[in-house]
Amino acid sequence: MDRRGAAGETRPSLRPNSAPSSIPLYAPQAKGRIERLWGTLQDRLPVWFRLNGISGMEQANAALPAFIADFNSKFAVQPESSDSAFVPLNEKDDLDTLLAVHYERTTDNCGCFSFQNFTF
């Protein structure tokens, strides 16, 4: 992406194709996934507690590892590849630059600049 821009123009600093594709957390697909998970947990956990005679907070906390093991045995899916999906950061890449949005501003004669209708 071009880092040169007109004054006031947002200049993205993340290079295209430098990261694996993913679903942004604000996307409907991602929201649907977590809502289905929470819906599943909210539907199953109280029933599981009731079936196992759990009625107090201490009992529930002690029983959670067993619930998680039971839940994972039913719903866990083995990955297609055992290789890590994480890509190591290149030495030449700077996270402060990659994860930043840069705005180009100019100062007036007294050294002030404006940003989003505020003067500094």
MMTF fields as JSON, N, C-alpha, C and O atoms, coordinates in Angstrom:
{
  "mmtfVersion": "1.0.0",
  "mmtfProducer": "UNKNOWN",
  "numBonds": 479,
  "numAtoms": 480,
  "numGroups": 120,
  "numChains": 1,
  "numModels": 1,
  "chainsPerModel": [1],
  "groupsPerChain": [120],
  "chainIdList": ["A"],
  "bondAtomList": [4, 2, 8, 6, 12, 10, 16, 14, 20, 18, 24, 22, 28, 26, 32, 30, 36, 34, 40, 38, 44, 42, 48, 46, 52, 50, 56, 54, 60, 58, 64, 62, 68, 66, 72, 70, 76, 74, 80, 78, 84, 82, 88, 86, 92, 90, 96, 94, 100, 98, 104, 102, 108, 106, 112, 110, 116, 114, 120, 118, 124, 122, 128, 126, 132, 130, 136, 134, 140, 138, 144, 142, 148, 146, 152, 150, 156, 154, 160, 158, 164, 162, 168, 166, 172, 170, 176, 174, 180, 178, 184, 182, 188, 186, 192, 190, 196, 194, 200, 198, 204, 202, 208, 206, 212, 210, 216, 214, 220, 218, 224, 222, 228, 226, 232, 230, 236, 234, 240, 238, 244, 242, 248, 246, 252, 250, 256, 254, 260, 258, 264, 262, 268, 266, 272, 270, 276, 274, 280, 278, 284, 282, 288, 286, 292, 290, 296, 294, 300, 298, 304, 302, 308, 306, 312, 310, 316, 314, 320, 318, 324, 322, 328, 326, 332, 330, 336, 334, 340, 338, 344, 342, 348, 346, 352, 350, 356, 354, 360, 358, 364, 362, 368, 366, 372, 370, 376, 374, 380, 378, 384, 382, 388, 386, 392, 390, 396, 394, 400, 398, 404, 402, 408, 406, 412, 410, 416, 414, 420, 418, 424, 422, 428, 426, 432, 430, 436, 434, 440, 438, 444, 442, 448, 446, 452, 450, 456, 454, 460, 458, 464, 462, 468, 466, 472, 470, 476, 474],
  "bondOrderList": [1, 1, 1, 1, 1, 1, 1, 1, 1, 1, 1, 1, 1, 1, 1, 1, 1, 1, 1, 1, 1, 1, 1, 1, 1, 1, 1, 1, 1, 1, 1, 1, 1, 1, 1, 1, 1, 1, 1, 1, 1, 1, 1, 1, 1, 1, 1, 1, 1, 1, 1, 1, 1, 1, 1, 1, 1, 1, 1, 1, 1, 1, 1, 1, 1, 1, 1, 1, 1, 1, 1, 1, 1, 1, 1, 1, 1, 1, 1, 1, 1, 1, 1, 1, 1, 1, 1, 1, 1, 1, 1, 1, 1, 1, 1, 1, 1, 1, 1, 1, 1, 1, 1, 1, 1, 1, 1, 1, 1, 1, 1, 1, 1, 1, 1, 1, 1, 1, 1],
  "groupList": [{"groupName": "MET", "atomNameList": ["N", "CA", "C", "O"], "elementList": ["N", "C", "C", "O"], "formalChargeList": [0, 0, 0, 0], "bondAtomList": [1, 0, 2, 1, 3, 2], "bondOrderList": [1, 1, 2], "singleLetterCode": "M", "chemCompType": "L-PEPTIDE LINKING"}, {"groupName": "ASP", "atomNameList": ["N", "CA", "C", "O"], "elementList": ["N", "C", "C", "O"], "formalChargeList": [0, 0, 0, 0], "bondAtomList": [1, 0, 2, 1, 3, 2], "bondOrderList": [1, 1, 2], "singleLetterCode": "D", "chemCompType": "L-PEPTIDE LINKING"}, {"groupName": "ARG", "atomNameList": ["N", "CA", "C", "O"], "elementList": ["N", "C", "C", "O"], "formalChargeList": [0, 0, 0, 0], "bondAtomList": [1, 0, 2, 1, 3, 2], "bondOrderList": [1, 1, 2], "singleLetterCode": "R", "chemCompType": "L-PEPTIDE LINKING"}, {"groupName": "GLY", "atomNameList": ["N", "CA", "C", "O"], "elementList": ["N", "C", "C", "O"], "formalChargeList": [0, 0, 0, 0], "bondAtomList": [1, 0, 2, 1, 3, 2], "bondOrderList": [1, 1, 2], "singleLetterCode": "G", "chemCompType": "PEPTIDE LINKING"}, {"groupName": "ALA", "atomNameList": ["N", "CA", "C", "O"], "elementList": ["N", "C", "C", "O"], "formalChargeList": [0, 0, 0, 0], "bondAtomList": [1, 0, 2, 1, 3, 2], "bondOrderList": [1, 1, 2], "singleLetterCode": "A", "chemCompType": "L-PEPTIDE LINKING"}, {"groupName": "GLU", "atomNameList": ["N", "CA", "C", "O"], "elementList": ["N", "C", "C", "O"], "formalChargeList": [0, 0, 0, 0], "bondAtomList": [1, 0, 2, 1, 3, 2], "bondOrderList": [1, 1, 2], "singleLetterCode": "E", "chemCompType": "L-PEPTIDE LINKING"}, {"groupName": "THR", "atomNameList": ["N", "CA", "C", "O"], "elementList": ["N", "C", "C", "O"], "formalChargeList": [0, 0, 0, 0], "bondAtomList": [1, 0, 2, 1, 3, 2], "bondOrderList": [1, 1, 2], "singleLetterCode": "T", "chemCompType": "L-PEPTIDE LINKING"}, {"groupName": "PRO", "atomNameList": ["N", "CA", "C", "O"], "elementList": ["N", "C", "C", "O"], "formalChargeList": [0, 0, 0, 0], "bondAtomList": [1, 0, 2, 1, 3, 2], "bondOrderList": [1, 1, 2], "singleLetterCode": "P", "chemCompType": "L-PEPTIDE LINKING"}, {"groupName": "SER", "atomNameList": ["N", "CA", "C", "O"], "elementList": ["N", "C", "C", "O"], "formalChargeList": [0, 0, 0, 0], "bondAtomList": [1, 0, 2, 1, 3, 2], "bondOrderList": [1, 1, 2], "singleLetterCode": "S", "chemCompType": "L-PEPTIDE LINKING"}, {"groupName": "LEU", "atomNameList": ["N", "CA", "C", "O"], "elementList": ["N", "C", "C", "O"], "formalChargeList": [0, 0, 0, 0], "bondAtomList": [1, 0, 2, 1, 3, 2], "bondOrderList": [1, 1, 2], "singleLetterCode": "L", "chemCompType": "L-PEPTIDE LINKING"}, {"groupName": "ASN", "atomNameList": ["N", "CA", "C", "O"], "elementList": ["N", "C", "C", "O"], "formalChargeList": [0, 0, 0, 0], "bondAtomList": [1, 0, 2, 1, 3, 2], "bondOrderList": [1, 1, 2], "singleLetterCode": "N", "chemCompType": "L-PEPTIDE LINKING"}, {"groupName": "ILE", "atomNameList": ["N", "CA", "C", "O"], "elementList": ["N", "C", "C", "O"], "formalChargeList": [0, 0, 0, 0], "bondAtomList": [1, 0, 2, 1, 3, 2], "bondOrderList": [1, 1, 2], "singleLetterCode": "I", "chemCompType": "L-PEPTIDE LINKING"}, {"groupName": "TYR", "atomNameList": ["N", "CA", "C", "O"], "elementList": ["N", "C", "C", "O"], "formalChargeList": [0, 0, 0, 0], "bondAtomList": [1, 0, 2, 1, 3, 2], "bondOrderList": [1, 1, 2], "singleLetterCode": "Y", "chemCompType": "L-PEPTIDE LINKING"}, {"groupName": "GLN", "atomNameList": ["N", "CA", "C", "O"], "elementList": ["N", "C", "C", "O"], "formalChargeList": [0, 0, 0, 0], "bondAtomList": [1, 0, 2, 1, 3, 2], "bondOrderList": [1, 1, 2], "singleLetterCode": "Q", "chemCompType": "L-PEPTIDE LINKING"}, {"groupName": "LYS", "atomNameList": ["N", "CA", "C", "O"], "elementList": ["N", "C", "C", "O"], "formalChargeList": [0, 0, 0, 0], "bondAtomList": [1, 0, 2, 1, 3, 2], "bondOrderList": [1, 1, 2], "singleLetterCode": "K", "chemCompType": "L-PEPTIDE LINKING"}, {"groupName": "TRP", "atomNameList": ["N", "CA", "C", "O"], "elementList": ["N", "C", "C", "O"], "formalChargeList": [0, 0, 0, 0], "bondAtomList": [1, 0, 2, 1, 3, 2], "bondOrderList": [1, 1, 2], "singleLetterCode": "W", "chemCompType": "L-PEPTIDE LINKING"}, {"groupName": "VAL", "atomNameList": ["N", "CA", "C", "O"], "elementList": ["N", "C", "C", "O"], "formalChargeList": [0, 0, 0, 0], "bondAtomList": [1, 0, 2, 1, 3, 2], "bondOrderList": [1, 1, 2], "singleLetterCode": "V", "chemCompType": "L-PEPTIDE LINKING"}, {"groupName": "PHE", "atomNameList": ["N", "CA", "C", "O"], "elementList": ["N", "C", "C", "O"], "formalChargeList": [0, 0, 0, 0], "bondAtomList": [1, 0, 2, 1, 3, 2], "bondOrderList": [1, 1, 2], "singleLetterCode": "F", "chemCompType": "L-PEPTIDE LINKING"}, {"groupName": "HIS", "atomNameList": ["N", "CA", "C", "O"], "elementList": ["N", "C", "C", "O"], "formalChargeList": [0, 0, 0, 0], "bondAtomList": [1, 0, 2, 1, 3, 2], "bondOrderList": [1, 1, 2], "singleLetterCode": "H", "chemCompType": "L-PEPTIDE LINKING"}, {"groupName": "CYS", "atomNameList": ["N", "CA", "C", "O"], "elementList": ["N", "C", "C", "O"], "formalChargeList": [0, 0, 0, 0], "bondAtomList": [1, 0, 2, 1, 3, 2], "bondOrderList": [1, 1, 2], "singleLetterCode": "C", "chemCompType": "L-PEPTIDE LINKING"}],
  "groupTypeList": [0, 1, 2, 2, 3, 4, 4, 3, 5, 6, 2, 7, 8, 9, 2, 7, 10, 8, 4, 7, 8, 8, 11, 7, 9, 12, 4, 7, 13, 4, 14, 3, 2, 11, 5, 2, 9, 15, 3, 6, 9, 13, 1, 2, 9, 7, 16, 15, 17, 2, 9, 10, 3, 11, 8, 3, 0, 5, 13, 4, 10, 4, 4, 9, 7, 4, 17, 11, 4, 1, 17, 10, 8, 14, 17, 4, 16, 13, 7, 5, 8, 8, 1, 8, 4, 17, 16, 7, 9, 10, 5, 14, 1, 1, 9, 1, 6, 9, 9, 4, 16, 18, 12, 5, 2, 6, 6, 1, 10, 19, 3, 19, 17, 8, 17, 13, 10, 17, 6, 17],
  "groupIdList": [1, 2, 3, 4, 5, 6, 7, 8, 9, 10, 11, 12, 13, 14, 15, 16, 17, 18, 19, 20, 21, 22, 23, 24, 25, 26, 27, 28, 29, 30, 31, 32, 33, 34, 35, 36, 37, 38, 39, 40, 41, 42, 43, 44, 45, 46, 47, 48, 49, 50, 51, 52, 53, 54, 55, 56, 57, 58, 59, 60, 61, 62, 63, 64, 65, 66, 67, 68, 69, 70, 71, 72, 73, 74, 75, 76, 77, 78, 79, 80, 81, 82, 83, 84, 85, 86, 87, 88, 89, 90, 91, 92, 93, 94, 95, 96, 97, 98, 99, 100, 101, 102, 103, 104, 105, 106, 107, 108, 109, 110, 111, 112, 113, 114, 115, 116, 117, 118, 119, 120],
  "secStructList": [7, 7, 7, 7, 7, 7, 6, 6, 7, 3, 3, 3, 7, 1, 7, 6, 6, 1, 1, 7, 7, 7, 7, 7, 6, 6, 1, 2, 2, 2, 2, 2, 2, 2, 2, 2, 2, 2, 2, 2, 2, 2, 2, 2, 2, 2, 2, 2, 2, 2, 2, 6, 6, 7, 7, 1, 2, 2, 2, 2, 2, 2, 2, 2, 2, 2, 2, 2, 2, 2, 2, 2, 2, 2, 2, 7, 7, 7, 7, 1, 7, 7, 1, 7, 7, 7, 7, 7, 7, 7, 6, 6, 7, 7, 2, 2, 2, 2, 6, 7, 3, 3, 3, 7, 7, 7, 7, 7, 6, 6, 1, 7, 7, 3, 3, 6, 6, 3, 3, 7],
  "xCoordList": [0.837, 0.0, 0.881, 1.974, 0.4, 1.148, 1.132, 0.065, 2.295, 2.357, 2.311, 2.178, 2.419, 2.343, 0.88, 0.136, 0.475, -0.909, -1.033, -0.111, -2.173, -2.439, -2.573, -2.813, -2.419, -2.556, -3.93, -4.939, -3.971, -5.235, -5.711, -6.732, -5.007, -5.433, -4.887, -3.726, -5.719, -5.271, -4.344, -4.644, -3.239, -2.28, -2.09, -1.332, -2.743, -2.549, -1.096, -0.474, -0.571, 0.828, 1.029, 2.165, -0.032, 0.104, 0.211, -0.653, 1.256, 1.453, 0.426, 0.078, -0.072, -1.016, -0.339, 0.853, -1.102, -0.654, 0.456, 1.186, 0.609, 1.662, 1.154, 1.946, -0.139, -0.698, -1.698, -2.299, -1.891, -2.883, -4.277, -4.553, -5.152, -6.515, -7.237, -7.006, -8.102, -8.861, -10.179, -10.375, -11.085, -12.363, -12.244, -11.974, -12.443, -12.356, -13.379, -14.459, -13.031, -13.904, -15.237, -16.209, -15.307, -16.555, -17.432, -18.55, -16.941, -17.707, -18.868, -18.744, -19.988, -21.12, -20.764, -21.288, -19.858, -19.477, -18.808, -19.091, -17.923, -17.234, -18.209, -18.154, -19.101, -20.087, -20.991, -21.343, -21.365, -22.214, -21.534, -22.176, -20.233, -19.499, -19.503, -19.804, -19.169, -19.094, -20.48, -20.648, -21.483, -22.845, -23.352, -24.064, -22.996, -23.391, -22.701, -23.309, -21.422, -20.697, -21.343, -21.61, -21.601, -22.199, -23.598, -24.005, -24.347, -25.679, -25.606, -26.414, -24.625, -24.447, -24.092, -24.647, -23.169, -22.76, -23.908, -24.119, -24.644, -25.742, -26.865, -27.569, -27.041, -28.07, -27.638, -28.452, -26.372, -25.909, -25.423, -25.644, -24.765, -24.143, -25.145, -24.916, -26.24, -27.195, -27.801, -28.006, -28.08, -28.63, -27.597, -27.928, -26.337, -25.269, -25.103, -24.929, -25.156, -25.076, -26.234, -26.033, -27.425, -28.596, -28.497, -28.799, -28.076, -27.949, -26.878, -26.966, -25.882, -24.799, -24.986, -24.065, -26.14, -26.45, -25.643, -25.391, -25.237, -24.423, -25.352, -26.13, -25.26, -26.174, -25.465, -26.097, -24.194, -23.484, -22.31, -21.85, -21.833, -20.722, -19.447, -18.747, -19.136, -17.92, -17.996, -17.015, -19.165, -19.354, -19.201, -18.577, -19.78, -19.705, -18.263, -17.831, -17.521, -16.119, -15.299, -14.427, -15.572, -14.836, -15.212, -14.386, -16.447, -16.92, -16.609, -16.714, -16.232, -15.991, -14.956, -15.191, -13.826, -12.891, -13.531, -13.234, -14.397, -15.086, -16.052, -16.168, -16.755, -17.666, -16.897, -17.326, -15.77, -14.968, -14.477, -14.518, -14.014, -13.568, -14.732, -14.561, -15.901, -17.082, -17.486, -17.771, -17.511, -17.885, -16.908, -17.327, -15.602, -14.596, -14.648, -14.386, -14.983, -15.075, -16.204, -16.142, -17.243, -18.372, -18.181, -18.622, -17.537, -17.534, -16.161, -16.096, -15.083, -13.757, -13.535, -13.977, -12.847, -12.546, -11.035, -10.389, -10.487, -9.049, -8.72, -9.454, -7.639, -7.265, -6.827, -6.356, -6.984, -6.558, -5.053, -4.567, -4.323, -2.872, -2.395, -2.942, -1.383, -0.834, 0.188, 0.684, 0.504, 1.429, 0.784, -0.433, 1.586, 1.095, 0.612, 1.239, -0.487, -1.014, -0.351, -0.556, 0.433, 1.092, 2.323, 3.08, 2.511, 3.642, 4.597, 4.181, 5.88, 6.811, 6.939, 6.839, 7.157, 7.312, 8.667, 9.684, 8.686, 9.956, 10.762, 10.205, 12.081, 12.95, 12.811, 12.943, 12.545, 12.454, 11.116, 10.983, 10.124, 8.811, 8.801, 9.3, 8.238, 8.124, 6.646, 5.846, 6.268, 4.863, 4.258, 3.081, 5.038, 4.515, 4.1, 3.17, 4.78, 4.427, 3.307, 2.386, 3.372, 2.364, 0.978, -0.022, 0.91, -0.371, -0.784, -1.583, -0.246, -0.541, -1.249, -1.062, -2.048, -2.633, -1.978, -1.986, -1.417, -0.668, -1.495, -2.108, -1.506, -2.168, -1.098, -0.31, -1.071, -0.096, -0.725, -1.823, -0.041, -0.532, 0.566, 1.75, 0.161, 1.114, 0.841, -0.287, 1.879, 1.716, 1.6, 2.084, 0.952, 0.87, 2.096, 3.027, 2.083, 3.263, 3.593, 4.745, 2.592, 2.875, 3.125, 3.264, 3.184, 3.472, 2.244, 2.375, 1.045, -0.2, -0.648, -0.35, -1.365, -1.952, -3.363, -3.701, -4.183, -5.553, -5.728, -5.12, -6.589, -6.905, -8.314, -8.625, -9.173, -10.571, -11.255, -11.864, -11.139, -11.765, -11.229, -11.884, -10.067, -9.411, -8.08, -7.417, -7.69, -6.409, -5.468, -5.841, -4.271, -3.259, -2.054, -1.087],
  "yCoordList": [-1.175, 0.0, 1.236, 1.241, 2.251, 3.488, 4.215, 4.448, 4.567, 5.278, 6.784, 7.532, 7.238, 8.665, 9.04, 8.366, 10.093, 10.516, 11.998, 12.659, 12.506, 13.931, 14.221, 13.318, 15.475, 15.869, 15.461, 15.71, 14.843, 14.426, 13.07, 12.582, 12.451, 11.154, 10.035, 10.072, 9.047, 7.893, 7.069, 6.798, 6.679, 5.888, 4.556, 4.487, 3.497, 2.197, 1.764, 1.962, 1.188, 0.799, -0.71, -1.181, -1.46, -2.909, -3.295, -2.948, -4.005, -4.395, -5.452, -6.303, -5.413, -6.437, -7.801, -7.913, -8.808, -10.203, -10.494, -11.47, -9.675, -9.939, -10.783, -11.195, -11.042, -11.834, -12.827, -12.552, -13.987, -14.936, -14.344, -13.505, -14.779, -14.249, -14.749, -15.864, -13.913, -14.264, -13.529, -12.634, -13.908, -13.232, -12.204, -12.569, -10.905, -9.894, -10.171, -10.699, -9.811, -10.089, -9.371, -9.812, -8.263, -7.53, -8.058, -7.578, -9.04, -9.591, -10.446, -11.07, -10.48, -11.296, -12.77, -13.445, -13.276, -14.688, -14.979, -15.999, -14.09, -14.289, -14.155, -14.934, -13.173, -12.994, -14.206, -14.64, -14.751, -15.943, -17.122, -17.89, -17.27, -18.385, -18.295, -19.271, -17.119, -16.993, -17.06, -17.616, -16.495, -16.569, -18.004, -18.397, -18.788, -20.207, -20.931, -21.762, -20.612, -21.247, -20.888, -21.769, -19.586, -19.181, -19.751, -20.135, -19.811, -20.398, -21.862, -22.348, -22.562, -23.975, -24.133, -24.989, -23.309, -23.41, -23.03, -23.681, -21.978, -21.541, -22.568, -22.687, -23.307, -24.339, -25.586, -26.209, -25.95, -27.225, -27.165, -28.098, -26.075, -26.012, -26.107, -26.896, -25.35, -25.495, -26.906, -27.439, -27.496, -28.86, -29.842, -30.731, -29.681, -30.566, -30.452, -31.458, -29.22, -29.029, -29.744, -30.44, -29.567, -30.179, -31.705, -32.356, -32.283, -33.734, -34.295, -35.444, -33.493, -33.939, -33.476, -33.606, -32.947, -32.569, -31.395, -31.3, -30.507, -29.357, -28.179, -27.792, -27.611, -26.518, -25.29, -24.245, -25.385, -24.254, -23.805, -24.525, -22.602, -22.018, -22.84, -23.067, -23.289, -24.077, -25.401, -25.833, -26.052, -27.314, -27.069, -27.86, -25.963, -25.652, -25.418, -25.932, -24.65, -24.393, -25.674, -25.853, -26.567, -27.832, -28.747, -29.543, -28.647, -29.535, -29.03, -29.795, -27.77, -27.216, -27.982, -28.182, -28.423, -29.199, -30.456, -30.817, -31.116, -32.301, -31.898, -32.603, -30.763, -30.288, -29.952, -30.308, -29.27, -28.894, -30.137, -30.187, -31.135, -32.384, -33.061, -33.55, -33.096, -33.69, -32.908, -33.502, -31.591, -30.727, -30.906, -31.058, -30.887, -31.039, -32.412, -32.532, -33.455, -34.792, -34.87, -35.665, -34.046, -34.054, -33.096, -33.393, -31.956, -30.899, -30.552, -29.847, -31.011, -30.655, -31.292, -32.412, -30.566, -31.03, -30.988, -29.994, -32.061, -32.099, -31.194, -31.192, -30.425, -29.562, -30.384, -31.511, -29.816, -30.512, -30.735, -31.741, -29.791, -29.88, -29.65, -28.819, -30.387, -30.193, -29.053, -28.691, -28.485, -27.354, -26.124, -25.954, -25.291, -24.057, -23.104, -22.993, -22.421, -21.432, -20.078, -19.172, -19.916, -18.653, -18.509, -19.462, -17.337, -17.044, -16.167, -15.158, -16.535, -15.702, -14.312, -14.155, -13.331, -11.959, -11.799, -12.237, -11.177, -10.913, -9.929, -9.043, -10.089, -9.197, -7.749, -6.833, -7.535, -6.166, -5.507, -4.293, -6.27, -5.721, -5.175, -5.816, -4.004, -3.349, -3.32, -2.72, -3.952, -4.018, -2.644, -2.432, -1.711, -0.364, 0.279, 1.085, -0.071, 0.465, -0.342, 0.232, -1.658, -2.52, -2.323, -2.412, -2.059, -1.949, -0.5, -0.218, 0.413, 1.83, 2.392, 1.911, 3.4, 4.181, 5.55, 6.209, 5.967, 7.213, 8.289, 8.043, 9.481, 10.636, 11.687, 12.0, 12.221, 13.25, 14.606, 14.894, 15.433, 16.75, 17.77, 17.435, 19.004, 20.102, 21.086, 21.212, 21.769, 22.748, 24.148, 24.42, 25.021, 26.41, 27.155, 26.542, 28.473, 29.267, 29.175, 29.368, 28.882, 28.804, 27.365, 27.124, 26.417, 25.027, 24.227, 23.126, 24.752, 24.039, 23.225, 23.564, 22.151, 21.353, 20.961, 21.0, 20.584, 20.178, 18.702, 18.168, 18.068, 16.655, 16.419, 16.669, 15.937, 15.644, 16.795, 16.618, 17.972, 19.204, 19.711, 20.516, 19.258, 19.773, 20.368, 19.86, 21.421, 22.066, 21.785, 21.925, 21.396, 21.064, 21.959, 21.835],
  "zCoordList": [0.0, 0.0, 0.0, 0.566, -0.624, -0.729, 0.616, 1.183, 1.117, 2.394, 2.2, 3.169, 0.951, 0.695, 0.535, -0.177, 1.182, 1.067, 1.272, 1.75, 0.909, 1.105, 2.584, 3.386, 2.938, 4.339, 4.851, 4.192, 6.008, 6.594, 6.136, 6.622, 5.22, 4.693, 5.572, 5.981, 5.86, 6.629, 5.761, 4.599, 6.317, 5.564, 6.261, 7.229, 5.812, 6.442, 6.314, 5.271, 7.349, 7.323, 7.288, 7.356, 7.185, 7.106, 5.648, 4.843, 5.308, 3.922, 3.528, 4.346, 2.273, 1.835, 1.804, 1.517, 2.098, 2.069, 3.063, 2.89, 4.104, 5.076, 6.248, 7.095, 6.306, 7.394, 6.813, 5.775, 7.467, 6.973, 7.059, 7.917, 6.17, 6.192, 7.439, 7.906, 7.957, 9.143, 9.097, 8.275, 9.984, 10.084, 11.2, 12.344, 10.885, 11.95, 13.045, 12.78, 14.276, 15.412, 15.33, 15.943, 14.58, 14.463, 13.327, 13.139, 12.569, 11.447, 11.973, 13.027, 11.25, 11.683, 11.846, 12.732, 10.976, 11.084, 12.418, 13.047, 12.852, 14.125, 15.282, 16.234, 15.208, 16.275, 16.371, 17.468, 15.234, 15.237, 15.906, 16.622, 15.676, 16.276, 17.797, 18.485, 18.313, 19.769, 20.384, 21.469, 19.7, 20.237, 20.253, 21.177, 19.243, 19.256, 20.4, 21.074, 20.618, 21.723, 23.053, 23.87, 23.28, 24.545, 24.684, 25.78, 23.574, 23.627, 24.019, 24.81, 23.454, 23.786, 25.256, 25.945, 25.736, 27.13, 28.071, 29.094, 27.72, 28.583, 28.606, 29.609, 27.527, 27.493, 28.26, 28.941, 28.153, 28.695, 30.138, 30.91, 30.501, 31.818, 32.966, 33.883, 32.968, 34.079, 34.153, 35.244, 33.007, 32.991, 33.526, 34.31, 33.101, 33.558, 35.074, 35.761, 35.593, 37.045, 37.745, 38.74, 37.222, 37.85, 37.828, 38.828, 36.696, 36.589, 37.52, 37.952, 37.825, 38.704, 40.143, 40.949, 40.482, 41.855, 42.373, 43.574, 41.491, 41.891, 42.136, 41.264, 43.343, 43.673, 44.243, 44.4, 44.551, 45.158, 44.312, 43.427, 44.598, 43.856, 43.999, 43.012, 45.21, 45.421, 44.68, 44.075, 44.725, 43.984, 42.482, 41.774, 42.006, 40.571, 40.142, 39.11, 40.921, 40.578, 40.578, 39.728, 41.527, 41.591, 40.425, 39.98, 39.925, 38.869, 37.462, 36.504, 37.318, 35.976, 35.155, 33.963, 35.714, 34.894, 34.294, 33.155, 35.047, 34.513, 33.406, 32.404, 33.574, 32.532, 31.261, 30.163, 31.401, 30.237, 29.505, 28.276, 30.243, 29.609, 28.886, 27.769, 29.502, 28.878, 27.63, 26.591, 27.728, 26.606, 25.445, 24.298, 25.741, 24.692, 24.04, 22.844, 24.806, 24.199, 23.187, 22.249, 23.369, 22.437, 21.27, 20.16, 21.492, 20.485, 19.91, 18.903, 20.497, 19.988, 18.622, 18.365, 17.755, 16.41, 16.237, 16.569, 15.723, 15.475, 14.294, 13.306, 14.368, 13.248, 12.046, 12.195, 10.857, 9.639, 9.632, 9.116, 10.208, 10.237, 11.662, 12.387, 12.049, 13.389, 13.417, 14.484, 12.246, 12.179, 12.798, 12.74, 13.376, 13.978, 12.894, 11.84, 13.141, 12.198, 12.4, 11.591, 13.449, 13.718, 12.835, 12.645, 12.31, 11.448, 12.234, 12.803, 12.277, 13.041, 12.414, 11.197, 13.247, 12.806, 12.139, 12.678, 10.976, 10.302, 11.127, 11.776, 11.099, 11.871, 11.423, 12.234, 10.129, 9.614, 9.946, 9.788, 10.399, 10.731, 12.152, 13.077, 12.316, 13.611, 13.984, 13.265, 15.084, 15.473, 15.707, 15.414, 16.229, 16.444, 15.122, 15.088, 14.048, 12.737, 12.101, 11.52, 12.202, 11.59, 12.187, 11.475, 13.482, 14.169, 14.407, 15.3, 13.615, 13.798, 12.57, 11.452, 12.794, 11.716, 11.778, 12.818, 10.669, 10.629, 9.937, 8.898, 10.519, 9.937, 9.689, 10.581, 8.498, 8.186, 8.465, 7.988, 9.229, 9.6, 9.344, 9.32, 9.156, 9.035, 10.163, 10.64, 10.572, 11.646, 11.056, 9.957, 11.803, 11.364, 11.898, 12.419, 11.763, 12.16, 13.65, 14.037, 14.49, 15.929, 16.391, 17.59, 15.47, 15.824, 16.203, 16.736, 15.942, 16.258, 15.053, 13.908, 15.332, 14.264, 14.683, 15.867, 13.711, 14.019, 13.681, 12.754, 14.478, 14.267, 14.753, 15.918, 13.867, 14.163, 14.888, 15.943, 14.296, 14.782, 16.119, 16.781, 16.515, 17.718, 17.315, 16.41, 17.965, 17.693, 18.865, 20.03, 18.538, 19.538, 19.377, 20.129]
}
